[in-house]
Amino acid sequence: RFLEILGHSGIIVNQFPSLDKDEDFVTLSLPLEGPTIEFMAQRLGYSMPLRREAYAKVEPNGPYPGFEPMKNFDGQEVLAYDRFSIEGKDHFNSFRKVDAIRLLEFWLDRWVSLDVMQEQGVISGYYPCPDPEELEEMHHTILSCSGLLPANQLKGILSVRRYLGDQTAFFFRFMMHVCNALIYLALLGAGFWIARRTVLGEEQGEIGRTAVAAFVSVWAAIMLQVFKRHTCRVRQIWGVTSDEEPIVQLNPDWDYEVKRSNCGFFVNLGALLYIVVYVAGIFSVLAWQFQLDETSVLYSYSSLILVAVIKGGNLVWSKLAPCLVSLENLRTERAYSEKLSALLAGVKLFVANWPFFSHAFLTNFIEKKCGSTLEEVAAAAWEGFDVTQVSSESMEVLKDLAFRKGDKICLPGCVPPNWRKMDTFAGTTCDDDLRANLMTYFFILIAVELAFLLLPIVLSYVEILKEYRKVQSGDAEEGSSTYTFLQWEAKKFPYIFDSWGGDKINDYLEVAISYSVIVCWGSIAPVVAVFGCIQFFVSYRLRIYRMLYVTRRPQPRVAAGLGIWSSIFQTINVSAVAMNVGLICFFYYPGNTLPLWKRLALFLIVEHVVLMLQSTVQFLIPESATDVEEIKFYNDHTTSLLRNTTGKTHRDFVKPTPFSHINLATNPENLVTDDDDESA
C-alpha cells in the first residue's frame, strides 16, 4: 500500500543495499521542476518567494517604487512570498532542494505516518538525504578562519537555512549574536581585571563592581532588543510569519484515545516539588562548606562538590521532565516541545543559579554564629582569634558587625577574612567563596560542554569503522563496495531529545544557562565574561561541526524566531536586574555597610531605575522597524496585483446585474442657479 501511494504521487523511488548487506536503503525524491512538485505545492498551500522579474508589472504608486522589490535599511532586497499556484508559476522563484524535502514530508503525512512505521519496525528510520556540495560550502563558509568575519557569518547562517531549515538557522543566528555581543563584555571584564591589579584599591574595586553590575543589566537588554529587531527583518526576508507548518506535525507519542485534561496541574506541581527538594540539598552543601576548616583537604574541593551537585540536579531533571510531560498526552509536536522547554528551563535555570543566590544573599543570615560573649563568637568565626592582638579600630568594626539574638551575641555569616585588619576593607569570606565557586563552575562548564560535543564525534567515527571492519572480514567482492554519503548519514546520531546528536531544546538550554550565570553573577568576577566569550565561540563552532558531521540531518522546520525561548531569555534579563541590583545593595561596598532598611530602600529605588533604563532601550530600539511595515504593505499590494492578473478574473464567473434603472445624478431635475448663469 505504501508503494502504491508513492507511485500514484509521482515520487521517484530507488533502492540499494548497505555496505555490509544487513539493511536496504530506499530513497524518495521529487524533481525540482515539473508538474509533480508544482501540484504538491499548490495542493499543500506552500509559500514561495516571487521572482524579481514579477515586479515588472507593478506600477509606481505613492511611496512605492514599482518595477522592483523594495530594500530594507540594511540594503537587502525583500521579495514577497505567496502561496504557490500553477497558473502563476512564472511569478515564483524555482524550487530549492529544501523545498522538495519539506513538500515530500508534508505530502506523505497526508497518507501515512513514518513515525508509526518506525515504531512498528517497518522502517528503521528516515531522514533527508545529505548533500556533499552543500556540506562542503557550509564547512568553508563557517568553520574556516574567515568564517569569523561578520560578512561570512551571515553567509554561513544562510547556508545553514538552505540545508537545515529556519528553526536551526535561527538558533545559530542567535548564538552568533550572543558571541559578538559578549566581546564587549569580555573587553570590559579584562580591563577591570587589569585595573584592579594595577591602579584600583579595594574600595575602588568594589565601586567598580557596582558599575559593572549596572552595565551588565543594560547590556543584556540592548543585546536582546537588537536581536529582536534583526529577527523582524530576517523573518520578512525569509518569508516566515509563524511557527505553524502547512501540515500540523503530530506528537509521535500522542494517544488519541486518552484524554488527560487535568494532568498539567500535577506536572507543574511535580516541578515545584523537585525545586523544594533541590533547595534543601543545596542548603545542606552550603552549610557543610561554610563549616569546613580552611586548612582541611575537603575545603579545597568544596567548590567542585557544589558544581557536582548543580550538574547532578540538572541531569536528574533531564530524565524526569520528559516523563512528566508525556503524562499530559499533548497532541502536536510544537505543543510538546514548548511544554518540555518551559519545564526544563524553569527548573534547570533555577538549579544553576540558586547556589549563587543563596551564597550571596542568604548565607549572611542563615550561617550566623552565636555565643555568650563577643570573644567566644569571634573565636568561632576566625581560627586563632586573640582579642589582645586586635586593634581598637578593628574592635569597633567587630562591635558594629555583632548583633543580639535573645540572650546571645551573634556575628553574620559573611565576615572580613582577616580579623587583624578588619578596619581595612578587604571584602568578606562569602565574597571569596562565591568568586571561587563561580570560577570553578565556569571552568567545569566549559570542560563538560567540550566533552559532550567531542565525544559524539568519536562515537560516530567508531560506528563507521565497525561497518568497514565487518566488510573486511567478508569476501573480497563485498569489500569492494562503495560507502555512500547516505550510509554515512545513517550512522550519525539523530537530532532528537537526549541524543548524542543533540537536540533543539538542550541546545537552547545550555546557551540559556551559561548566559544566565554571566548576566546575573558575572559582576562578582568580571573576568568570567572573558571565559564566557571564549566558551560561546568554541561552542558555536563545535555545534556547527556536530550538525554537519555527527548529527543526522533533521527535518527542516519553519520558525519565525526563537519561539518560547525568546520569552525565556527575556525572563532571564528581568531576573538579572534583580540579581545585579541585589548585589549592589547587599553584597558590594558601600551598600553592604548600610543598615538593613536603607539597603531595602536603595534596592527598590535602583531596581526601578534599571528597569526604566531597560524600558527606555526597548522604546529607543523598537522590535518592529518602519521599513519592515512599508515593505509589508508594498509586497501585499504586489501579491494582490499578481493574483488579479493571473488566470481568470471575477468577470469570467460573475454575471453582471442591470443598473440602468438607478439614477444617482448630482442634478436630476436639471435646475439652473444664478451662479450657473453668471459663469455662462
N, C-alpha and C positions, 0 to 999 in steps of 0.2 A: 504493500500500500504506500509506503514512504517513497519507493522508487517511482511509483505511478505519479505521485504528486510532483516529484522533481521533473519527470518527463513532460507532464502536461503544462508545467510552469515555464518550460523552455530553459531550464537550468542545465548547464554543461557539467557532466559528471565524469570523473576519471578515477581509476583505482590502480594501486601498486602496492607490493609487499614491503615490509620493513627490511632493514639490513640483515637481521637475524631470522627473518621469516616467521616471527612469532605473533605478528599482527599485520592487519591491512590498513592502508590509508585510502580514504575516499575524499577527493577534492571536489567542491562545488564552486562554480564560477559563473559570473554574468559578464557578457560582453559590454564594454563601456559605451558602445554605440549600437543602435538598432531598436527594433520595436519591443523587445523583451524588457529591457531596463526602463524604457520610456513608459510602457504600460504600468509596470510596477510602481514607478514614481508617481504617476498620475493617480493610480488607484489608492495608494497609501497617503496621498496628500503631502508628498515630500517637498520640503522647501529647498530652492536652489537660487544661486545668485544670477542676476541678469548680466548679459554681455555689456561691454562698454558701448558697443555699436547700437544697442537698443535705445540709447538715449538720443539718437539722431532724430527720432520722431517727436521729441519733447521741445516745444517752443519756449523761448524765454518768457517768464511770467513773474512780474514784480521782482522780489529779491532772488528768484531762482534763475540760474544762468541759462539753462536749456542746452540741448545738444551734447551734454557731457555730464558725468557724475559730479556731485559737489565734493569738496575736500574739507576735512576737519581742520582744527587748529594745528594739528601735527603734520599737516601737509599730505595726508593719506586720502586717496580716493575711496569713497564709501559707496559700494554698489548696493542696489536694492535687492531684497530677497522676496520671493513669492512662491506660491505653490506651483509645482511643475504641471504643465499641460501640454499634451501632444500638439494641439493646434498652434500654440505659441512657442514651440520648442526652439525656434530660431532666435528667440529673445534671450535664451538662457545659456549660461556657460556649459561647457562639456562636463560630463560626469567624471568624478575622480575615483580612484581605487577605493578610498574610504567610503564614498557614497555607495558603491556597489556592495561593499561588505555590510553596511547598515541596511540597505534595501533587502539584501538576501536574508539577513536575520529577521527583519520585520515580516517579510513575506512568509517565511517558514513558521513564524509564531502564529500566523493565522490558521495553520493547519495541524501542526504538531508541536509538541513540547520537547525540545532537545534535552532539557534538564531531567524530565521524566525518563526519557530514553536512556540517559546516562545512569540514573538510579536503578533502572531495570536491567542494566548490563547489556543493552543492545549496542551501545557505543561506549568506548572507554573515555571519551572526551571530545570536545570540539573547540575550535579557536580560529581566528583569522589567520590566513597564511602569511608567513613572513615575506618581506620584500628586501632582498640583499642590497639593491640600489639605494633604497630609502634609508636602510640601516647605515650604509656607508656615508651617506650625506649627513645624517644626524651625528655620526661619530666625528666627522671632520668639522662640522659646524659648532658642536657643543663641547666635545671632550678634548679638542686641541687647545693649545695655549691661547690662540686667537679667539677662542670661544668666550673668554672673559671680557672682551671688548663689548661695550654697550650695543653697538650695531649688530654684532654677531649673536649677542644674547637674544635679541628679538627674532633674528632669523632662525635661531635654534628652537625657540618656542613655536614658531610657525611650522617648522618641520615636525615637531612633536605632535602638533594638532593634526597635521595631514596623516600621520601614521597611527597615533594612539587616541585621537578624538579630543573634543573640547574639555571634557572633565579632567583628564590627565594634564592637558596643556595649561589649564587654569591653576592647577596645583603647582606646577613648576614655575609658572609666571609669578605666583605669589611668593614662592620660596626665593626666586631670583630677586624679587623686590625687597624682601627682608634682608637678604645678603647685602645688597647695595646700601640699604639704609643703615645697617649695622656698622658699616665702615666709619660713619660719622661718630657713632657711639664709641667705637673702638679707639678712634683717634683721641676722643675726649678722655677715655679711661687711661690710655697710655700716657697722655700729657699730665693727667692728675697724678699718676703713679710716679713719674719722674719728678714733678714739682714737690711732691710730699717728701721725697728723699733728698731733695737739694735745698729748696728755699722755704718751704712751708713748715711751720712749727706744728705742735699737736693741736692747739686751739684753731689755728688757721686751717689745718687739715680737716677738722670736724666741720667747720663752717663750709669748707669746700664740698664735703659730702652732702651737706644740706642743699647746696646749689645743684649738685649732680642729681639728687633725688627729684628736685623740682623740674629740672631739664628733661629727665627721662620720661616723666608723665606727659609733658607737652610733645616730646619727640614721638612717643607712641601714638598719640592722637594724629599728628601730622602724617606719620608713616601710613596708618590705616586709611585715613581720609584720602590721601593722594592715590592709594591703590584703588579705592572705590571709584574715584574719578576716572582713572585709567581703565578700569573694568567697564565703565559705562561706554567708553569709546570702543573698546575691544569687542564688547557684546554686539555693538551695532555693525562693526566691520565683519564679524563672524556670522552675523545674521541669526543670533540666538536671543530669544525673548523670555524663555522659561526653561526649567529643568525637565519639563514633560516631554517624553518621546512620542512620536506619532502613534506607536502601538504601546500600550501600557505594559511594562515589564513586571510580571508577577513574581512574588517571592517564591523560590523553589520549595520552601518548606511550608507554604500556606496550605491549610486543610480546609476546604470549602464546607465540609460537614460539621466543623467545630466552631462554635461562637463563644468568645470569651470577652465579653464587654467590660467586665469589672477587673480584669487582670492587671490593667495599667496601674491602678492604685497600689496593688500588692507588690508590683515590680519596683515602683518608686519607694515603697516602704522598705523593701529589701536593700536598696541602695543606701537609704538613710541608716539602717541598722549596721551596715558594713562600715559606714563612716564613723559611727559611735565606737564600734569595736576597734577600729584603727586608731582613733584618737586616744583611747585608753592605752593601746600598745605604745604609741609614740611618747605619751607622758611617762610611761614606765622606763623607756630607754633614756629619755632626757633626765629623769630623776636619778637613774643609775649613773649616767655620765657626769652629772653635777656632783655626785657624792664621791667620785673617784679621786684618788690622790694623784697629783700631777707627776709624781715620781714612779707610779705603778706602770707596769708593762701594758695593761689594758687601756690606760689613758691615751696612749699614742695611737691605739686602734679604735678609739671610741667613735671618731668621725666615720670610719669605714663601716662600723657596725650600724650607725644611723643610716647611712646610704643604703646598706643592705636591706634594712627594714623598709625604706622607701621603695626600692626596686621590688622587694618581695610583695609588698602591698599592691603594687601595680600589676605584678604577674598574676597574683591570685584573682584580682578583679577582672583581668583579661579573660580568665576561664569562666568566671561566674556570670558576667554580664550577658554573653550570648545565650546562655541557658535561661536567664530571666526574661530576656526579650522574646525568645521563642515561645514563651508561655502566652504572650498576647496574640499569637497567630495573626500577624499583620499580613495584609493581602498583597501589597505591592513591594517591589524591590526598593523603591525610593523610601517608602514609609519605614521599612525595616532598617535601612541604612541610617536614616535620620534619628530614629529612636535609639539605635545602638550607639551612634556617635554622641548623642546627648548624654546617655547614661555613662558611657566610658569617660567622656571628657569631664563631666561633673565630678565624678569620684576621683579619677586619676589626677586631675589638676589640684584637687583638694589634698590628695595623698602626697603629691610632690611638694606642695607649698606649706602644708601645715607645720612640719618641723621647724621651718624658719620663722613662721609666725609665732609659734609657741615660744621659741627661744628668744625672740626679740621683744615680745610684749607680755608674756605670762610668767617667764622664769623669775623675774624680779619680784613677783608677788607670791608665787607658789613655792619657790625653793628658798624661802627666807629661813634664817637661822635665829633661834631664840635661846635665852639663858637667863639666869638670875641676875647677873651683873654684866656691865658693858665689856669688862675684861674677858669674862667667860665666853661671851658671844664672839668677840674679836679673835680669841684663840681658836674657836671652832671654824671661823671664816678664813683665817690665814695661818698656815703652818709656821711655827716658830715665832709667833707674835710675842713681843716683850714690851709691856706698857712702859717700862723705864726708858726704852730707847725711842719712844715716839715723841716727836717734836710737838710744841704747843700748837703750831699751825695744823699739823696732821690730826691732833686730838680734837680740834674744833671741827674739822671735816668729819671725823668719826662720830662725834656727837650729833652733827646735823643729819648723818645717814641713819642713825639709830631712831627707833620709834617703839612705843609701848603697845603691847597686846595683852590686856589683862594685867596680871602682876609680873609679866615677863618683859624683858628688853630684847628687841629683835633688830637684825640687820637684813636689808633686802638681799635677794638672790644675786644681784649684779653689784659688785663692789670693785674699788680700784685694785689692780693686780699687785701693787707693791704697797704694803702697809707703812713702810718707812717714808714714802713720798706721796702720801695722799693729798697733800696740798698742791702738788704739781699735777696738772691734768694729763692723764695718760690713758683715757678710756676706761673700760671695765672688763671684768673677766668674761662676761657674756659676749662682749664685742669680739674678743679673741676667739672664743669658741665658735661663734657664729661665722666669723670670717673663715676659720679653718674648715667648718662643715660645708660652707658654700664652695670653697675652692676644691675640696675633696669631691663634692657632688659633681662639679662640672668636669673634673678630670675623669672620674668614673663614667659619667655620661658619655663623654667623647669616646672613651675606650670601648664601652659596651656597644655604642652605635656603630663604630667601625667594625667591631667583631661580627655583629649581626648583619652587616652589609657585605662583609668579605666572605663570611662562611658560606652563604648560598652560592657564591661564585665557585668556590672549591667543590661543593657538593654537586653542582651542575656538571662540572667537567669530570667528576668521578663517575657520574651516571653514563656519560658518553664513552668514557674509557672502558667501562664494563661491557657495553654493547660491542665495542671493537674487539675486545678480548674474546667475547663469545663467538664472534665470527671467525677470528683467527684460529680458534680451537676446532672449527669445522673444516670442510673440504676447501680446496683452492678456488673452486668455482664460486662458492658463496663469499669467500674472502675478497673477491674482485669486484663486489658490488659497490655502487656509489652511495655515499652517505649524504643525503639531501638536506637542504635547509629545513624542509618540512619535518623530517625525522628529528633533526636537532631541536626544532621548536617543541616537539612532543616531550623531550627530555627536560625541558625547562619547568620551573615551578609556576603554578597558576597564580594569577593576581586575585586572590580571594582572601577573606579574613583569616588571620592567624596562619598564613602560609610563608614559607621561606622566600617566596617570590614577592612578598609584600602585599599590601592592600591599601585602598584609599583611606580607610578610617585610621589605621595605625600610622600611616604616613603623615596625615594631618595632625594626629595626636602627639606624635613625637616632636613635631615642629612647635605645636602649641605649648607643650610642657617646657621645652627649652626657652621659648620666648617669654613665658610667664615668669620663670625664675629670673631672667635677665631684667625685665621691666619692673618686677616687684622688689627684687632684693639686690640687683646689681650695684646700687649705690653704696652698699656696705663695703664692697671691694670693687671699685670701678674697673680695675684691670680685668675683671671677669668678662667684660664686654669684648676684650681682645680675643680671649679664648673662645667666647661665644661666636664671634665673627668667623674665626678660623673653622670652628666646628660646622657652622652653617654652610660655608663654601665647600668644605670637604664632603659634607653630607649631600649637598646638592649634586655634585659631580658623581659621587658614588651611586646615588639613586638613579641618575640618568643612565649610568653604566649598567646597573642592575636591570632597569627596564628594557635595555637593548639586548643584553646578552645572558641574563639569568631568568628573567620573568617571561613567561609565555604571553604572547601578545593578547591583551584583553580586548573585549568588545568595545569599539569606540562609542562612548556615551556622550550625549549632548549635555551641556551645562551653561548656565547663564551667569556664572560666577563661582563663589566659594560655597554657596548654599547655606546650610545651617552653620558652617564653620565661620562665616562672616559674623554671625551673632555671637559665637563663642569667643572670637578674638576681640570683639567689641566689649564683651563682659570682662575679659582679662584686662583691657585698658582701664575700665572703670575701677576694677579691683586694685590695679596698680596705683591709682590716685590715692585710695585709702591707705595702702601699704606704705607708699613713699611719704605721705603726709604724717602717718603714724610714726615712721622712723624719725622724721624731722622733729616732731613734738615730744616723743617719749624716749628716743634712743640716742639721738645725736646731741652734741653740745651746740648751743646752750639750752635747748629745750629740756634735756633731762635734768637740769638743775632747778627748774621751776617747780612750784607747788602743784599738786595734782589738779586742782581746779583751774589753774592757769593753763596747764597743758591741755585739758579738755576744751577750754575756750579757744585756745590757739588752734587746736585740731579742727574745730568746726569752722573757724574763720579761713584757715589756709586751705582746707578741703574744698570749700565753696569757691575760693578764688581760683584754684587749679581747675575745678570743674567748669567754671566760667571761661577759663582760657581754652579748655578743650572745645566748649561750645562755640567760642569765637573762631577757632580753627575750622570747625565744621561749617560755620557761616561764611568764612572767607574762601573756603575751598568746597563749594557745593558738590554733591555727588553727581548731579546731572548738569552737564555743561550746555551753554546756549547753542553751540554749534551742533550738538547732538540732536537737539529739538528741531533746529532748522532743517537739518539733513533728513530727519524722520519725515517731516511734512513734505519735503521735496520728493523723497523716494515713494511715499504713499501716493502722491499725485502721479508719479511716473508709472507705478504698477497699475493704478486705476485706469490711466490713459491707454496703456498697452492692452489691458483686458478688453476695453471697448473697441479696440481696432483689430482684435483677433477673432476670427471666425464670424459667426452670425451675431447680429445685434438684436435688440428687442423688437425692431420693426419686422424681423423675419418671423416672429412668433405672435405678435400682438396685432389685432385688427383695429385700425383707427376708428374712433367714435365720432359721430357728426357733432358739429358745434355752430352751424350756420344760424341756428335759432337764438343764439346768445348774442346780446348787444351790450358791449362794455365800452362804448364810445364815451369820450370825455364831454361831448356836447351833443347829446342825442336829439335835441329839439332845434338844432342849428340856429341858436339865438345869436344876435349881433349886439355887442355892447358899444358904448361910446368910445372906449379905448380902441376897439377894432376900427371904428370909423376914422379916428384920428390917425391911426397907423396907416390906414389905406390912403 
